[in-house]
Amino acid sequence: MELIELQSIWQEYDKKISENTRLNKEILKLILLDKPQKRLNWIKIKSGLWIFSPVLFVLLILILNVQFNISTRFFIGLGLFLPIYIVNYIWDIKYYTLINKIDLTMPVLSIKKIIAESEKYKIKTTKIRYLSMPLAIAGFFLMIIHKATFGFDILSFLPLLLIVLVFFSSMYFTFKYSIYERFRKLNRDIDEIEQLEQE
């Protein structure tokens, strides 16, 4: 064999190795994309369910047969509850559109930018939501309570105490684990894809 033949064989093998490496990277990228795609789908489903919250809320009121007493107290409660509920609903729609902008076929930097924007938006709106929720709950109670009779015994305050405990534990869990962990895992998966692309 001459040197030219050896060189052509060598170049052919080099092309095959390069092609195999490229295919392996593509396969690995598809495998790595599977986990963040599942996480992203779950986030999209959860945010999509919040879009149907007014329908679920009305169905719950109908199923529980909640009786409203049309009085001054009802309109004060409605004035407290409705604006907060509408603002939260608008925020849910905006968050849903932000999350649906994420497409894992986009460049990694674009994905990271949208994820960071979505995370910041979700944290900000959730903080405001938790701060305004006591007013909305008080407004809802004003709409459904027919007579305000309060005694100062422990049994009267027990339901209120339970509501407050559940509210604060929900707030703690949401900020400590739920929001940050969801986006942290998604960012970690995207980082793996970015490392693969840089190789």
JOQUI-V329459 format. One record per helix or strand of 2 or more residues. SS is the DSSP state (h for helix, s for strand). FROM is the first residue (numbers start at 1). TO is the last residue. If there is no record, write none. Layout:
# JOQUI-V329459
SS_FROM_TO ; SS_FROM_TO
This chain:
# JOQUI-V329459
h_3_51 ; h_53_64 ; h_72_100 ; h_108_144 ; h_154_198
